[in-house]
Amino acid sequence: MTTHTNKGRAVITGASSGVGAVYANRLANRGYDLILVARNREKLGQVSAAITEGTGRKVDIIQADLTVPSELRALEEKLASDESISMLVNNAGSGATKSLVDSAADELEAVITLNVTVLTRLTRAIAPAFVKRGNGAIINISSITALAPELLNGSYGGSKAYVLAFTQSLHKELSAKGVTVQAVLPGAIRTAFWDNAGLPVKHLPSEIVMDVEPLVDAALAGLDQGELVTIPSLPEPADWRRFEEARAALGPNLSHVKPAARYRVAT
């Protein structure tokens, strides 16, 4: 099926498999041409060929290891200069399930580099162009560990909490300028993430593991509904609203001229 609508081009990182590949398929069917980014050129080619055959959309691929500074900068330059780009999906990420003391320092740094530094730099590269044009969308893939950091390695949960906070701040900064931002917080998803992180998905309780397709479909439904934060597994949106209301209620008391009475030194 050829889709005749043209919504510009969507850049998807980590697009050779899993969540990124399904985003590519779904966005092509919505009328986007694509720029797919990942390290594995062969898998990128397979995803590209299937989408082109199935939708007729134009698909370009960029083989890149975004933890390599020169390759990251090349993509930044593409994002900043290509006026056809109308969406960025920051999906590339790395996981960790081992405890801090059982992890190598370089492994933890790699998680932070990809999940935090790369995502931030790519967003910074595209945001000025979106602001200038008064439109564009940035989707950042976070995780439920942003809200439940005890579940996995703290470096991973901390990196995903950064993605959530970064997206919320972006929304305040960019929404009035026509730029849509969304943070997606998946739970356990049936992808190679778990194998790569050292905990094969087969060891997880089956009732908590979602397939990739419904995850992406739910995330895009949340985008359509204007959600800033989409938690596909959460049955009651009121639970999230109460969480945010409680957080907002702390605001007036987070900064005062004097410490709270319980911290004052007795004289």
C-alpha positions as CSV (number, residue, x, y, z in Angstrom):
1,M,0.0,0.0,0.0
2,T,1.4,3.4,-1.0
3,T,0.5,6.3,1.4
4,H,0.1,9.6,-0.4
5,T,0.1,11.8,2.6
6,N,3.4,13.6,3.2
7,K,4.1,14.6,6.8
8,G,7.8,15.3,6.3
9,R,10.5,13.0,7.5
10,A,10.8,11.2,10.8
11,V,14.3,10.4,12.2
12,I,14.2,7.2,14.3
13,T,17.3,6.1,16.3
14,G,17.8,2.5,17.2
15,A,15.6,1.7,14.2
16,S,17.0,-1.7,13.2
17,S,14.8,-3.8,15.4
18,G,12.3,-3.8,18.2
19,V,10.6,-0.6,19.2
20,G,12.4,1.5,16.6
21,A,11.5,-0.8,13.7
22,V,7.9,-0.8,14.7
23,Y,7.9,3.0,15.0
24,A,9.3,3.1,11.5
25,N,6.5,0.9,10.1
26,R,3.8,2.8,11.9
27,L,5.0,6.3,11.0
28,A,5.5,5.3,7.4
29,N,1.9,4.2,7.3
30,R,0.9,7.5,8.8
31,G,2.5,9.3,5.8
32,Y,6.1,10.0,7.0
33,D,9.2,9.4,5.0
34,L,12.0,8.1,7.2
35,I,15.6,8.4,8.2
36,L,16.5,5.2,10.1
37,V,19.6,5.2,12.3
38,A,21.3,2.3,13.9
39,R,24.7,0.5,14.1
40,N,23.7,-2.6,12.0
41,R,23.5,-1.7,8.3
42,E,22.2,-5.1,7.3
43,K,19.2,-5.0,9.7
44,L,18.5,-1.3,8.7
45,G,18.4,-2.4,5.1
46,Q,15.9,-5.1,5.8
47,V,13.6,-2.8,7.7
48,S,14.0,-0.1,5.0
49,A,13.2,-2.6,2.2
50,A,10.1,-4.0,4.0
51,I,8.7,-0.5,4.6
52,T,9.4,0.8,1.1
53,E,7.7,-2.3,-0.4
54,G,4.7,-2.1,2.0
55,T,4.1,1.6,2.0
56,G,5.9,3.2,-0.9
57,R,7.5,5.8,1.5
58,K,11.0,7.0,1.0
59,V,13.4,5.5,3.5
60,D,17.0,6.5,4.0
61,I,19.4,4.7,6.4
62,I,22.3,6.0,8.4
63,Q,24.7,3.5,9.9
64,A,26.1,5.1,13.0
65,D,27.3,4.3,16.4
66,L,26.0,7.3,18.3
67,T,28.5,6.8,21.1
68,V,31.3,7.7,18.7
69,P,31.5,11.5,18.8
70,S,32.2,12.0,15.1
71,E,29.2,9.9,14.1
72,L,27.0,11.6,16.6
73,R,28.1,15.0,15.3
74,A,27.3,14.0,11.7
75,L,23.7,13.1,12.7
76,E,23.4,16.4,14.7
77,E,24.4,18.3,11.6
78,K,21.8,16.4,9.5
79,L,19.1,17.2,12.1
80,A,20.0,20.9,12.2
81,S,20.2,21.4,8.4
82,D,17.5,19.2,6.8
83,E,14.3,21.2,6.7
84,S,12.3,18.1,5.6
85,I,12.6,16.6,9.1
86,S,9.4,17.0,11.1
87,M,9.8,14.4,13.8
88,L,12.6,12.9,16.0
89,V,12.1,9.7,17.8
90,N,14.9,9.3,20.4
91,N,14.6,5.5,20.8
92,A,18.3,4.4,20.9
93,G,19.2,3.3,24.4
94,S,21.1,0.9,26.5
95,G,20.0,-1.1,29.5
96,A,21.6,-2.5,32.7
97,T,20.2,-5.0,35.1
98,K,23.2,-6.0,37.2
99,S,23.8,-4.2,40.5
100,L,26.2,-1.3,40.7
101,V,28.9,-3.2,42.4
102,D,28.7,-6.0,39.8
103,S,28.9,-3.7,36.9
104,A,32.0,-2.4,35.1
105,A,32.4,1.4,35.2
106,D,32.7,1.5,31.4
107,E,29.4,-0.4,31.1
108,L,27.6,2.2,33.3
109,E,29.2,5.1,31.4
110,A,27.9,3.6,28.1
111,V,24.4,3.5,29.4
112,I,24.5,7.1,30.5
113,T,26.2,8.2,27.3
114,L,23.5,6.7,25.0
115,N,20.5,7.3,27.2
116,V,21.3,10.8,28.4
117,T,24.1,12.5,26.4
118,V,23.1,11.3,22.9
119,L,19.4,12.0,23.5
120,T,20.2,15.5,24.7
121,R,22.5,16.4,21.9
122,L,20.1,15.1,19.2
123,T,17.2,17.0,20.8
124,R,19.3,20.2,21.0
125,A,20.3,19.8,17.3
126,I,16.7,19.7,16.0
127,A,14.9,21.9,18.5
128,P,16.0,25.3,17.0
129,A,14.8,24.3,13.6
130,F,11.4,23.2,14.9
131,V,11.1,26.4,16.8
132,K,12.0,28.5,13.7
133,R,9.3,26.7,11.7
134,G,6.7,26.6,14.5
135,N,6.1,22.9,14.3
136,G,7.7,19.5,14.9
137,A,7.5,16.6,17.3
138,I,10.1,15.0,19.6
139,I,9.4,11.6,21.1
140,N,11.7,10.5,23.9
141,I,11.6,6.8,25.0
142,S,11.9,6.7,28.7
143,S,10.9,3.8,31.0
144,I,8.8,3.0,34.0
145,T,12.1,2.8,35.9
146,A,11.9,6.6,35.8
147,L,9.2,6.2,38.4
148,A,10.4,3.0,40.0
149,P,14.2,3.2,40.1
150,E,14.5,0.3,42.5
151,L,13.5,-2.2,39.7
152,L,16.8,-2.3,37.8
153,N,20.3,-0.9,37.9
154,G,20.3,2.7,39.3
155,S,22.3,4.0,36.4
156,Y,19.6,2.8,34.0
157,G,16.7,4.1,36.1
158,G,18.5,7.4,36.7
159,S,19.1,7.8,33.0
160,K,15.4,7.2,32.2
161,A,14.4,9.6,35.0
162,Y,16.5,12.2,33.3
163,V,14.6,11.5,30.0
164,L,11.3,12.1,31.7
165,A,12.4,15.3,33.5
166,F,14.1,16.6,30.4
167,T,10.9,16.0,28.3
168,Q,8.8,17.7,30.9
169,S,11.1,20.7,30.9
170,L,11.1,20.8,27.1
171,H,7.3,20.9,27.1
172,K,7.3,24.0,29.2
173,E,10.0,25.6,27.0
174,L,8.7,24.6,23.5
175,S,5.0,23.9,23.6
176,A,4.0,27.5,23.1
177,K,6.3,27.6,20.1
178,G,4.5,24.9,18.3
179,V,6.7,22.0,19.1
180,T,5.1,18.8,20.5
181,V,7.1,16.6,22.9
182,Q,6.2,13.3,24.5
183,A,7.9,10.9,26.9
184,V,6.9,7.3,26.6
185,L,7.4,5.1,29.6
186,P,7.3,1.4,28.6
187,G,7.3,-1.4,31.1
188,A,8.8,-4.7,30.2
189,I,8.7,-5.2,26.4
190,R,9.4,-8.3,24.5
191,T,12.6,-7.2,22.7
192,A,16.4,-8.0,22.6
193,F,16.8,-5.3,25.3
194,W,16.6,-7.9,28.0
195,D,19.2,-10.2,26.4
196,N,21.6,-7.3,25.9
197,A,21.1,-6.1,29.5
198,G,21.8,-9.5,30.9
199,L,18.3,-10.7,31.9
200,P,16.6,-12.7,29.1
201,V,12.9,-11.8,28.8
202,K,12.0,-15.5,29.3
203,H,12.9,-15.1,32.9
204,L,10.3,-12.4,33.5
205,P,6.7,-13.1,34.5
206,S,4.8,-13.4,31.3
207,E,1.9,-11.2,32.7
208,I,4.1,-8.1,32.8
209,V,5.7,-8.4,29.4
210,M,4.1,-6.4,26.5
211,D,4.7,-7.1,22.8
212,V,6.3,-4.3,20.8
213,E,3.4,-3.6,18.4
214,P,0.8,-2.8,21.0
215,L,3.4,-0.7,22.9
216,V,4.1,1.5,19.9
217,D,0.4,1.7,18.9
218,A,-0.4,2.8,22.4
219,A,2.4,5.4,22.4
220,L,1.2,6.9,19.2
221,A,-2.4,6.9,20.5
222,G,-1.1,8.9,23.4
223,L,0.7,11.3,21.0
224,D,-2.6,11.7,19.1
225,Q,-4.4,12.5,22.4
226,G,-1.9,15.2,23.2
227,E,-0.3,13.4,26.2
228,L,3.0,14.8,27.4
229,V,3.7,11.5,29.3
230,T,2.4,8.2,28.0
231,I,2.5,5.1,30.2
232,P,1.0,2.4,28.0
233,S,0.5,-0.2,30.8
234,L,-1.2,2.2,33.2
235,P,-5.0,1.4,33.3
236,E,-6.1,4.6,35.1
237,P,-4.8,8.0,33.9
238,A,-6.1,9.5,37.1
239,D,-3.3,7.7,39.0
240,W,-0.8,9.7,36.9
241,R,-2.7,12.9,37.5
242,R,-2.6,12.4,41.2
243,F,1.1,11.7,41.1
244,E,1.7,14.9,39.2
245,E,-0.6,16.9,41.5
246,A,1.3,15.7,44.5
247,R,4.6,16.6,42.9
248,A,3.2,20.1,42.0
249,A,2.0,20.5,45.6
250,L,5.5,20.3,46.9
251,G,6.6,23.2,44.7
252,P,5.8,26.2,47.0
253,N,7.7,24.6,49.9
254,L,10.9,23.4,48.1
255,S,12.8,26.6,48.6
256,H,12.6,28.9,51.6
257,V,15.0,31.3,53.3
258,K,15.3,29.1,56.4
259,P,15.5,25.3,56.9
260,A,12.4,23.5,58.1
261,A,12.0,23.5,61.8
262,R,13.0,19.9,62.2
263,Y,16.5,20.7,60.9
264,R,17.2,23.7,63.1
265,V,20.0,23.3,65.5
266,A,19.0,23.7,69.1
267,T,20.8,26.5,71.0
